[in-house]
Amino acid sequence: MLLKSRPAEEKADLNVTPLIDVMMVLLIFFMLTAKFTQETKVDIERPSASSGSTPKASALRVTLDRNGALWVGDVPVKPWALQGRVRDFLREQGDGSVLVVTDRRVSADKLIEVVDQCRLAGASDVGVITDAEGG
């Protein structure tokens, strides 16, 4: 049996095109599945505080504007549906943190009602964002 040997000048060629294709698919996958935190587009004037701390990025944001309108994330919600929306989010996320973003002109009783609804929905940690905390 005669074996043919390759000429010395012939080099093995490595095709990296499939590797690049796989890397691009992974990059697109991670870009599409990444969760980005965004502030809602609601025009509010936040109260200020001198003892603020930075909130967790994974917390649910409930926005209460000066007219009493509510948003859970970027979705407008009726006051009677707030507790159910918060409960659904906490069930999906598993994190019990809720941040209430409110206008400085909102009355205390409306703010307390929103905080109570969040606690009744099962939130273990409910906070109010101020100018110093929310940016």
Backbone as CSV, one residue per row, in Angstrom:
resi,resn,N_x,N_y,N_z,CA_x,CA_y,CA_z,C_x,C_y,C_z
1,MET,0.830,-1.137,0.000,0.000,0.000,0.000,0.895,1.226,0.000
2,LEU,0.669,2.037,-0.976,1.457,3.256,-1.128,0.704,4.427,-0.534
3,LEU,1.353,5.198,0.317,0.741,6.388,0.896,1.268,7.613,0.193
4,LYS,0.379,8.462,-0.163,0.804,9.706,-0.769,1.090,10.711,0.325
5,SER,2.151,11.348,0.236,2.462,12.389,1.209,2.189,13.741,0.581
6,ARG,1.828,14.685,1.408,1.545,16.033,0.930,2.836,16.760,0.651
7,PRO,2.782,17.638,-0.282,3.976,18.464,-0.491,4.208,19.348,0.740
8,ALA,5.437,19.691,1.015,5.815,20.450,2.200,5.209,21.842,2.211
9,GLU,4.942,22.411,1.061,4.451,23.787,1.029,2.940,23.903,1.230
10,GLU,2.198,22.812,1.185,0.755,22.863,1.364,0.450,23.005,2.850
11,LYS,-0.398,24.002,3.187,-0.733,24.250,4.590,-2.192,23.892,4.836
12,ALA,-2.458,23.494,6.053,-3.839,23.217,6.436,-4.560,24.546,6.593
13,ASP,-5.799,24.594,6.145,-6.562,25.834,6.193,-7.684,25.675,7.220
14,LEU,-7.827,26.656,8.108,-8.863,26.632,9.134,-9.913,27.671,8.772
15,ASN,-11.137,27.234,8.614,-12.222,28.133,8.252,-12.894,28.626,9.529
16,VAL,-12.829,29.933,9.800,-13.409,30.501,11.015,-14.778,31.131,10.778
17,THR,-15.301,31.024,9.582,-16.602,31.614,9.277,-17.718,31.049,10.155
18,PRO,-17.810,29.741,10.379,-18.861,29.236,11.276,-18.702,29.753,12.708
19,LEU,-17.487,29.928,13.166,-17.253,30.448,14.508,-17.762,31.888,14.618
20,ILE,-17.512,32.683,13.614,-17.980,34.067,13.606,-19.502,34.102,13.573
21,ASP,-20.108,33.214,12.783,-21.572,33.153,12.717,-22.174,32.821,14.085
22,VAL,-21.598,31.862,14.768,-22.099,31.470,16.087,-21.935,32.622,17.080
23,MET,-20.819,33.305,17.037,-20.579,34.427,17.953,-21.575,35.562,17.689
24,MET,-21.897,35.829,16.434,-22.867,36.877,16.120,-24.260,36.497,16.613
25,VAL,-24.645,35.237,16.476,-25.942,34.785,16.964,-26.004,34.924,18.485
26,LEU,-24.945,34.551,19.190,-24.914,34.698,20.645,-24.984,36.166,21.056
27,LEU,-24.269,37.025,20.355,-24.288,38.440,20.660,-25.691,39.019,20.491
28,ILE,-26.346,38.673,19.414,-27.709,39.149,19.178,-28.660,38.601,20.233
29,PHE,-28.509,37.349,20.592,-29.356,36.738,21.625,-29.221,37.479,22.941
30,PHE,-28.006,37.735,23.396,-27.803,38.408,24.673,-28.249,39.867,24.626
31,MET,-28.117,40.506,23.483,-28.585,41.890,23.374,-30.105,41.964,23.457
32,LEU,-30.792,41.004,22.877,-32.249,41.021,22.882,-32.836,40.579,24.212
33,THR,-32.147,39.742,24.953,-32.698,39.243,26.212,-32.258,40.046,27.419
34,ALA,-31.350,40.984,27.240,-30.893,41.803,28.367,-32.026,42.723,28.809
35,LYS,-32.140,42.900,30.109,-33.169,43.763,30.659,-32.527,45.104,30.994
36,PHE,-33.048,46.158,30.392,-32.523,47.492,30.633,-33.494,48.256,31.508
37,THR,-32.967,48.938,32.508,-33.782,49.749,33.397,-33.972,51.118,32.781
38,GLN,-35.219,51.519,32.668,-35.526,52.826,32.113,-36.468,53.562,33.042
39,GLU,-36.282,54.846,33.090,-37.235,55.685,33.794,-38.465,55.841,32.915
40,THR,-39.611,55.963,33.544,-40.817,56.191,32.761,-40.813,57.614,32.219
41,LYS,-41.603,57.846,31.220,-41.642,59.149,30.569,-42.688,60.063,31.192
42,VAL,-43.023,59.866,32.452,-44.011,60.658,33.139,-43.333,61.911,33.683
43,ASP,-43.954,63.064,33.467,-43.390,64.325,33.928,-43.782,64.540,35.393
44,ILE,-42.830,64.308,36.296,-43.077,64.511,37.719,-41.950,65.336,38.316
45,GLU,-42.254,65.963,39.443,-41.266,66.721,40.188,-41.026,65.957,41.482
46,ARG,-39.895,65.306,41.615,-39.638,64.459,42.775,-39.320,65.284,44.011
47,PRO,-39.739,64.795,45.188,-39.337,65.476,46.417,-37.859,65.243,46.675
48,SER,-37.255,66.108,47.449,-35.829,65.938,47.744,-35.655,65.392,49.157
49,ALA,-34.519,64.737,49.391,-34.181,64.190,50.702,-32.678,64.221,50.855
50,SER,-32.224,64.417,52.080,-30.780,64.462,52.312,-30.214,63.105,52.708
51,SER,-31.065,62.151,53.028,-30.588,60.839,53.472,-30.892,59.751,52.456
52,GLY,-30.875,60.097,51.185,-31.214,59.125,50.145,-30.125,58.112,49.906
53,SER,-30.519,56.956,49.383,-29.576,55.907,48.995,-29.976,55.412,47.608
54,THR,-29.078,54.738,46.933,-29.335,54.262,45.580,-30.255,53.049,45.617
55,PRO,-31.354,53.074,44.836,-32.278,51.940,44.828,-31.751,50.777,44.004
56,LYS,-32.328,49.581,44.250,-31.965,48.403,43.467,-32.505,48.524,42.057
57,ALA,-31.727,48.085,41.083,-32.144,48.184,39.682,-33.268,47.205,39.352
58,SER,-33.386,46.106,40.103,-34.391,45.092,39.779,-35.753,45.383,40.394
59,ALA,-35.882,46.462,41.148,-37.140,46.766,41.815,-38.183,47.256,40.818
60,LEU,-39.427,46.924,41.091,-40.549,47.395,40.282,-40.780,48.870,40.582
61,ARG,-40.959,49.677,39.530,-41.218,51.107,39.714,-42.688,51.391,39.467
62,VAL,-43.322,51.950,40.503,-44.714,52.379,40.423,-44.693,53.900,40.462
63,THR,-45.230,54.545,39.412,-45.193,56.000,39.318,-46.566,56.574,39.617
64,LEU,-46.590,57.599,40.476,-47.810,58.305,40.838,-47.595,59.770,40.491
65,ASP,-48.351,60.277,39.500,-48.140,61.674,39.096,-49.047,62.616,39.881
66,ARG,-48.910,63.910,39.630,-49.638,64.927,40.400,-51.146,64.853,40.205
67,ASN,-51.599,64.229,39.126,-53.037,64.088,38.875,-53.613,62.817,39.475
68,GLY,-52.766,61.998,40.088,-53.221,60.751,40.697,-53.187,59.566,39.754
69,ALA,-52.647,59.750,38.538,-52.544,58.637,37.588,-51.403,57.713,38.004
70,LEU,-51.588,56.420,37.791,-50.602,55.409,38.190,-50.035,54.702,36.975
71,TRP,-48.752,54.349,37.064,-48.083,53.526,36.063,-47.317,52.438,36.795
72,VAL,-47.355,51.233,36.265,-46.503,50.145,36.747,-45.520,49.890,35.622
73,GLY,-44.263,50.297,35.849,-43.277,50.303,34.782,-43.658,51.408,33.823
74,ASP,-43.947,51.088,32.571,-44.385,52.071,31.577,-45.851,51.901,31.202
75,VAL,-46.564,51.061,31.937,-47.955,50.741,31.599,-48.896,51.491,32.535
76,PRO,-49.830,52.302,31.985,-50.809,52.971,32.856,-51.739,51.944,33.503
77,VAL,-52.059,52.186,34.777,-52.865,51.242,35.550,-53.931,52.026,36.315
78,LYS,-55.115,51.478,36.398,-56.177,52.061,37.228,-55.862,51.764,38.693
79,PRO,-56.275,52.641,39.619,-55.966,52.423,41.037,-56.480,51.088,41.577
80,TRP,-57.638,50.639,41.107,-58.187,49.385,41.596,-57.428,48.163,41.082
81,ALA,-56.607,48.330,40.025,-55.851,47.204,39.457,-54.394,47.187,39.901
82,LEU,-53.993,48.161,40.708,-52.588,48.259,41.113,-52.120,47.028,41.888
83,GLN,-52.899,46.598,42.844,-52.503,45.465,43.675,-52.288,44.203,42.841
84,GLY,-53.146,43.936,41.890,-53.004,42.757,41.035,-51.775,42.832,40.145
85,ARG,-51.501,44.008,39.573,-50.307,44.174,38.715,-49.027,43.960,39.509
86,VAL,-48.984,44.545,40.709,-47.791,44.389,41.546,-47.629,42.933,41.955
87,ARG,-48.715,42.271,42.303,-48.657,40.858,42.696,-48.134,39.996,41.541
88,ASP,-48.609,40.265,40.316,-48.144,39.513,39.149,-46.653,39.711,38.919
89,PHE,-46.181,40.945,39.039,-44.760,41.230,38.854,-43.928,40.517,39.913
90,LEU,-44.348,40.579,41.166,-43.581,39.948,42.241,-43.549,38.432,42.074
91,ARG,-44.619,37.868,41.538,-44.660,36.424,41.305,-43.660,36.038,40.206
92,GLU,-43.567,36.861,39.165,-42.653,36.578,38.057,-41.196,36.806,38.445
93,GLN,-40.915,37.919,39.107,-39.544,38.306,39.418,-38.987,37.617,40.663
94,GLY,-39.809,37.413,41.656,-39.325,36.820,42.890,-38.663,37.835,43.816
95,ASP,-38.499,39.070,43.364,-37.910,40.126,44.172,-39.048,40.930,44.775
96,GLY,-39.026,41.149,46.086,-40.114,41.844,46.762,-39.932,43.331,46.871
97,SER,-39.106,43.938,46.020,-38.834,45.366,46.122,-39.706,46.166,45.162
98,VAL,-40.310,47.229,45.694,-41.115,48.149,44.891,-40.669,49.566,45.225
99,LEU,-40.475,50.385,44.193,-40.134,51.790,44.376,-41.281,52.637,43.860
100,VAL,-41.762,53.531,44.690,-42.837,54.436,44.298,-42.192,55.755,43.908
101,VAL,-42.342,56.128,42.641,-41.830,57.390,42.133,-43.007,58.351,42.113
102,THR,-42.899,59.437,42.877,-44.039,60.321,43.025,-43.657,61.777,42.847
103,ASP,-44.646,62.586,42.537,-44.474,64.026,42.407,-44.543,64.651,43.801
104,ARG,-43.847,65.766,43.987,-43.838,66.406,45.308,-45.199,66.984,45.671
105,ARG,-46.085,67.198,44.702,-47.398,67.781,44.969,-48.483,66.738,45.242
106,VAL,-48.133,65.473,45.243,-49.104,64.421,45.541,-49.367,64.425,47.041
107,SER,-50.640,64.321,47.397,-50.990,64.330,48.816,-50.503,63.053,49.502
108,ALA,-50.269,63.167,50.795,-49.737,62.045,51.578,-50.704,60.862,51.596
109,ASP,-52.017,61.150,51.624,-52.970,60.038,51.682,-52.960,59.207,50.405
110,LYS,-52.764,59.842,49.237,-52.656,59.073,47.991,-51.380,58.237,47.972
111,LEU,-50.272,58.818,48.434,-49.009,58.085,48.490,-49.111,56.901,49.438
112,ILE,-49.717,57.101,50.595,-49.868,56.013,51.568,-50.767,54.918,51.007
113,GLU,-51.812,55.307,50.265,-52.688,54.310,49.659,-51.932,53.440,48.653
114,VAL,-51.060,54.051,47.849,-50.272,53.295,46.872,-49.291,52.367,47.588
115,VAL,-48.618,52.873,48.623,-47.678,52.040,49.389,-48.414,50.873,50.033
116,ASP,-49.607,51.126,50.602,-50.397,50.044,51.209,-50.797,48.992,50.184
117,GLN,-51.211,49.427,48.990,-51.591,48.469,47.955,-50.399,47.595,47.550
118,CYS,-49.215,48.201,47.491,-48.009,47.430,47.156,-47.695,46.416,48.248
119,ARG,-47.835,46.822,49.505,-47.588,45.887,50.615,-48.626,44.771,50.640
120,LEU,-49.884,45.095,50.380,-50.932,44.072,50.339,-50.716,43.086,49.197
121,ALA,-50.039,43.518,48.146,-49.735,42.639,47.009,-48.598,41.682,47.325
122,GLY,-47.890,41.899,48.440,-46.821,40.992,48.835,-45.431,41.565,48.765
123,ALA,-45.303,42.864,48.531,-43.975,43.481,48.474,-43.393,43.550,49.878
124,SER,-42.172,43.078,50.017,-41.522,43.096,51.327,-40.789,44.397,51.584
125,ASP,-40.433,45.101,50.529,-39.666,46.331,50.652,-40.257,47.371,49.711
126,VAL,-40.903,48.401,50.285,-41.507,49.468,49.482,-40.819,50.764,49.856
127,GLY,-40.285,51.474,48.851,-39.616,52.734,49.099,-40.155,53.811,48.189
128,VAL,-39.819,55.066,48.528,-40.225,56.212,47.727,-38.954,56.843,47.176
129,ILE,-38.914,57.077,45.863,-37.745,57.672,45.231,-37.823,59.180,45.339
130,THR,-36.688,59.774,45.678,-36.568,61.222,45.745,-35.587,61.694,44.691
131,ASP,-35.371,63.018,44.609,-34.415,63.570,43.658,-33.015,62.997,43.859
132,ALA,-32.568,62.880,45.096,-31.208,62.406,45.374,-31.021,60.956,44.984
133,GLU,-32.073,60.143,45.098,-31.950,58.718,44.798,-32.143,58.413,43.323
134,GLY,-33.141,59.002,42.707,-33.516,58.636,41.348,-32.745,59.345,40.267
135,GLY,-32.089,60.437,40.562,-31.289,61.152,39.577,-32.019,62.117,38.736
